[in-house]
Amino acid sequence: MRVVRAAGVAAAVLVIAALAAGCGDGGGGSDGGGVKLAGSPIPTVSAVPPTPTICAPPTPLTLPASFPKEIPVPEDYVVWAVETSPYLHVVGRTTPPFDQGNPPHGIVADALNQKMGARDWRGKLNQGVDGGDYDLTAPDGRVMHFNALPKPECGDVQLTYDLRWVTP
């Protein structure tokens, strides 16, 4: 035990001696070889420019022919992306009318839920997901998913459809 303590004390003395030699006038601190903090400029990097907001698709698309006519789509819906595998996935944007009591994505989600409910589809809210996120089931067992996500920087709502029964 005494040997370990003596070795620890010896190591501490050596560290203190080395630091003192580097910080004194005759040490390595004043010749540029040591660490110099006072009066040194703080290193900086250039700011990364913000990513520009994109509010229009590079090329607007059309709904594919396989998109079911029974599924309501807002009149001003602009299709941004379409995937057909493993099922039909459509992403687009719409600008709902202003409603002081309901956020834009809520207006879109409520309208879609009401129209699908009138066709006897039953919806379930998926909590913990941004926007209005719902799974809807038809009386015959078909399942669809939609998400109405606010895009306030563009003043519209991204509406995504996942039609799981429409496969290639």
WOQUI-V108082 format. One record per residue. OMEGA is omega in radians with two decimals (999 if undefined). Layout:
omega = [OMEGA OMEGA]
//
This chain:
omega = [3.14 -3.13 3.13 -3.13 3.14 3.12 3.12 3.12 -3.14 3.12 3.13 3.12 -3.14 3.13 3.14 3.13 3.14 3.12 -3.13 3.14 -3.12 -3.06 -3.11 -3.12 -3.11 -3.08 -3.08 -3.06 -3.03 -3.11 3.10 -3.11 -3.10 -3.14 3.11 -3.12 -3.07 3.10 3.13 3.08 3.12 3.14 -3.13 3.05 3.12 3.12 3.10 -3.14 -3.13 3.09 -3.12 3.11 3.11 -3.08 3.08 -3.13 3.10 3.09 3.11 -3.14 3.05 3.06 3.13 3.14 -3.13 3.12 -3.06 -3.13 -3.11 -3.13 -3.12 3.11 3.11 -3.09 -3.09 -3.08 3.10 -3.10 3.13 -3.06 3.09 3.02 -3.09 -3.13 0.12 3.07 -3.08 -3.14 -3.10 3.11 3.10 -3.14 3.11 3.10 -3.11 3.07 -3.12 3.06 -3.06 -3.09 -3.07 3.11 -3.09 -3.14 3.07 3.10 -3.13 -3.12 -3.14 -3.13 -3.13 3.10 3.14 -3.13 3.13 3.08 3.09 3.10 3.10 3.00 3.14 -3.07 3.06 3.10 3.04 -3.12 3.14 3.12 3.13 3.10 3.07 -3.04 -3.03 2.90 -3.14 3.14 3.12 3.08 -3.13 3.06 3.09 -3.11 3.02 3.10 2.98 3.10 3.05 -3.02 -3.13 3.04 -3.04 3.14 3.12 3.13 3.14 -3.10 3.04 -3.14 -3.12 3.08 2.97 -3.10 -2.93 3.12 3.12 -3.10 -3.10 999]
//
